[in-house]
Amino acid sequence: MTSGTLAGQRCLVLGAGGFIGFNLCRALAAAGARVHGFGRTPKFGEPPTTETWTNAEFGDHLALRRAVEGMEVVFHLLGGSIPGEAERDPVGDLRTNAVGSLELLSLCQSMGVHRLVFVSSGGTIYGPTAVSPISEDHPTNPISVYGIHKLLIEKHLGMHIHRDSMQAMVLRAANPYGPYQRPGRGQGLVVNLITRRLAGQPVEIWGDGSTVRDYLHVDDLVRAMLAAAVYEGPYRLMNVGSGIGRSINEVVAAVDQVLGLSGAEVRHLPGRAADVPSNVLDVSRIRTELGWSAQIGWLNGLRHTADWVLGKSGSGGPAVRPAP
């Protein structure tokens, strides 16, 4: 059940210079919201779609307080270190991302923010499971530092909701992909595969390629975030995904299909202890409560991403042809 609109509302996007945040700002502006971006200046070669911008780090408490002041809706995408970085420096990740988020929750509560939307990790929160797809009621047993810290933030947010009646939503997102996701950062299988295949480079895969994940186009994730910001129903936690599992090997084959390529050279790297064998999200709740479902088809989403990569590279070539 959604109510109201974001048109005219003062919305703060924390992490607006990142992949998801940049796409979210564009969608908020199109919806008529008054958008303030906070984070590092985007490096996509396009100006941010915001009224105002604060170029600052998460740890800049004064800048953060000034940005939160007067805001009606806050979208929390900051503190989003990639899983590999969290594994290499768990103490630093805890201090910067988890503790920073807890301070943000208290700040939003004290400054009268109407609604907070936090994007958590559907791919790491649950840990290894014996069921698929995974519902929000499934026990959470993350086996990665990244997942543990996301769950910590969720628990503190739940405490604020219970004690202080904070209006908040947690979205456990599947693996997002799409335009404005930068390759070479140790995250984002789809954009990395497309970039390497177009450059004629070998494909590197952790493990044997049988790992299964749920992939979600960023446009669908952004639609869910906008709907969550005006949701008035009883739930404060929802999965956001396609509900379809695909192995890494299947993703490699689909990317080649869209690009019209074949015979990818695959280099298998040792499997990672923090990777669960399979993760597919049950999206029944968000479909019922928000009327939301993933709209971007898999191959169309890959084409959309590939066209952006080609345009970003300045190749000047034609758009990727539709796969048969």
N, C-alpha and C positions, 0 to 999 in steps of 0.2 A: 504494500500500500504506500503510494507516494502522494505527497501533497505539496502544493505550492510550486514556486519556480525560483531559479537562481538569478533571473533577470533583475538587474539593479542591486543585487546583494554584493557586499564587500567580501571578496574571497582571497585568501592568502594561500599561495602554493609554495610550500617549503620543499626545495629541491627542484625548482622550476627550470633550472638549466640542464637537467638530466633528460634522459630519453622519455620516460613516462610524463614527467612534469611539463616538458616542452609541448607535448601533444595535448596534455590536459589544459594548459593555458590557452591554446588555440580554440579548444572546444568551449571553454568557459566564456571566452570573448564572443564566440559565435552565439552563445546562449544569452548574451546581454549582461553578463556579470561584470562587476568592476574588479579587475584582477591585479593583485600585487604579487610579483614574483620575488622569491628569496633564494639565494644560493650563488653558485658560480655562474658567471656570464656564459650563456650558451655558445658553443663552438660549431654550430651547424651552418654558419654562413648566412643565417637569416636572423632578423631582429626578433626578440621575444614579443609575443602577442599579449602585452600587459600594459596597464595604464602607468604603473610605477614599478620600480625594481630596486631591490637591495642586494648589492654585490657583497656577500659576507659568508663566512663559514658558520656551521652549526654552533660552534663554541663561542661565538661572539654574542654574549648574553645581552648587551645593551642594544645591539642592532636587532636581535630577535625580539626583545621586548617592544621596541619601537614599531616593528613590523606587525606584531600581533595586536597592538592597541587599535581598537575601533573595528576589528574584523568580526564579521558575522559567521563565516565558515572558514575553517582551516583544513587544508589537505596536507597531510604529513607524509612526505616522501623523502625527507632528509634522513641522514644516518644510515643510508642505504649502501654501506660497503658491500662489495661483492663477496660471495662465500669464501673464495680463496684467500682474500685479504683477512677475513675474520679468523680463518684457521691459522694463518701465519702469525697473527698478533691478537690473540683472544683478549688479553688484558686491555690493549689499546682500543679494541672494538667495543668492549664493555664500557670503558670510560667515555669514549667519544660518542658512540651511537646509542647505547642503551641508557646510560646515565643522562645524556643530553635529551633523550626522548622523555624521560621521567620528569626532568625539569620543565620541558615544554608542556606536559600535561598539567602540571600545577599552574603554570603561567596562564594557559588557556582558561582554566577554571577560575582563577582569581581575576582575570580581565574580562570575564563575561562573554567569551566566545559562544555563539549559539550552537554550533555543531562542529565536531572534529571527525574527519575521515582519515583513518590510518590504513595504509596498504601494507599488509603483512605478507608472509610467504607460505602459500599453500603447498609449495613444492618441498619445503623443509620442516614445517611445523610438526607434521604427523609422524615422521620417521618411518621405519619399515612397518608395513601392514600386511595382514593376511587377507584383506578384503579390497575390492575395487569395483566401482569407484568409492572414494572415501568421503563420508559425510562429516559435517561440522561436529557431530556428537562423538566421533571416534576419539579414543584416547590420544593424547599428544606425547610422543616420545622422540623428540628430535635427536639425531646423532651427529649434528654439526653445530659448531659454535654459532654460526649465522642463525640457524633455526632456534637454538636455545635463547639467544638474545631477542629475537622477534617475539618468542613466546613470553619472555619476561615483560616486554613492553605491553603485550596484550593483557597480561595479568594485572599490571598496574592500572591500565586503562579501565579494566573491569572493576577494579576497586573504586576508582573515581566515579564510575557509572552508578555503583551500588551506594556509596557513601554520600556523594555530592549531587546525584542525579544529573551528572554530565551527559549531555546529548552527544553521543559518539557512535561511530560505526567502524568495525574492523572488517576489511575485505582481505581474505586469504587468496591471493592471486596465483594462478598457474604461471607457467613460463611465458612471459610476454615477448613478442617480437614485432617488428614493423619498422617503418621509417623513423629516422633520427636515433636509432640505436647504433652506437659506435662499435665497430669491430675491434678485436685485439685487446679487449679488456679482461679476458678470462671469463666472460659471461656472454650469453646470447648466441646459442648454437646456430640459429638460422642465419643471422647477418654475417657471422664468421664463415659459415659454409659458402654462402653466396659470394662473399668477397674473395675467398681463396679460390673458388672454382673459376670465377671470372678472370682472376690473375694467373690461372694455370698452375697454382700451387697445390701441393699435397694436402689432403684433408687429414687432420689430426683428431683422433677419437680416444677418449678415456675408456679403457676396457674393450670389450669385444663388440660393442655397438648394440647390444641387446637391451640396454637400459631404456625404460619406457617413461615418457613424460607427457604431460598435458600442455599443449601449446595454444596460446591465446593472442590474437592480434590486438595491438595496442588500442585501436579504435574501439573495439568491443570493451576492453578494460576501462577506457575513459568513459564510455556510456554508463557503465556500472557505477563508476565513481560519482558521476553527476546525479544519477538516480538515488544513490545512497545518501547524498547530501540533503535530500528533501524527503527521505523515507520517514514515516511516522508509525510504523508497525512495531510489534513486540520484540523483534530480534535485534541483536547488536553485533552479530557475527555471521558472515556469509562467505562461502566459497565463490570464487569467480574463475571459471575455466570453460573449456570447450566440452568437457566431459568425455573426450576421446583420447585414448592413449596411442602414442606413436613411438616406435623404437628409434634410436639414433640412426640405425641403418635405413629405416624407412624414410627418415627425414633427408638423408643424403640422396636417396633415390628420387624423392619428390623434387628436391632442389635441382637435380640434373634434368628431370623431366621438364620443369618450367624453363630452365636455361637452354634446353635443347642440346645438352651435353651428355657424354657417357664416358665410362672407363675412368672414373675418379681414382687417383692413387691415394689409398688410405693407409695412414700410419697409426697403428694402435699403441697408445701409451698405457702404462700401468693403471689399473682401476684405482679409484679413490675411496678411502674408507668412509668418507662422509656422504657418499652417494647411495641412496636407496635404490633397489632394483627396479621398482615401479611406483609411479605416483600419478593417479588420475583422480580428478575431483568430481564429487557428486554435486551437481548444481541445481538440484530440485528446489532447495529453499529460495534461492535468489530468483528462480523462474517464477515461483508462486508469489513471492512477496513483492518483487519489483517488476514483474512482467518482463524480465530481462532474459535474453539468451544470446549466445554468440551468433552474429550475423555474417561475419566475414568468412567465406569458404576457405578451406585450407590452401588449395592451389591459387585461388585469387589473392589470398593474403601473401603468399610467397611471391607472386608476380608484382604485387604492389611494393613489396620490400625490395625486390630486385630492381625495379624501375627507379626507386629512390637511390639505391647504391650506384646504378649506372649514371644517374644525373649528378650525384655528388662527385663521382670520379671525373666528371667533365669529359666523358668519352664522346659525347655528341652523337652516339649511335641511336638506333631506333629503340622503341620500347620493347620489352621482352614479349615475344609472341605467346599467345595463349597456348597452353598445353592441350594436346588433342584429348 
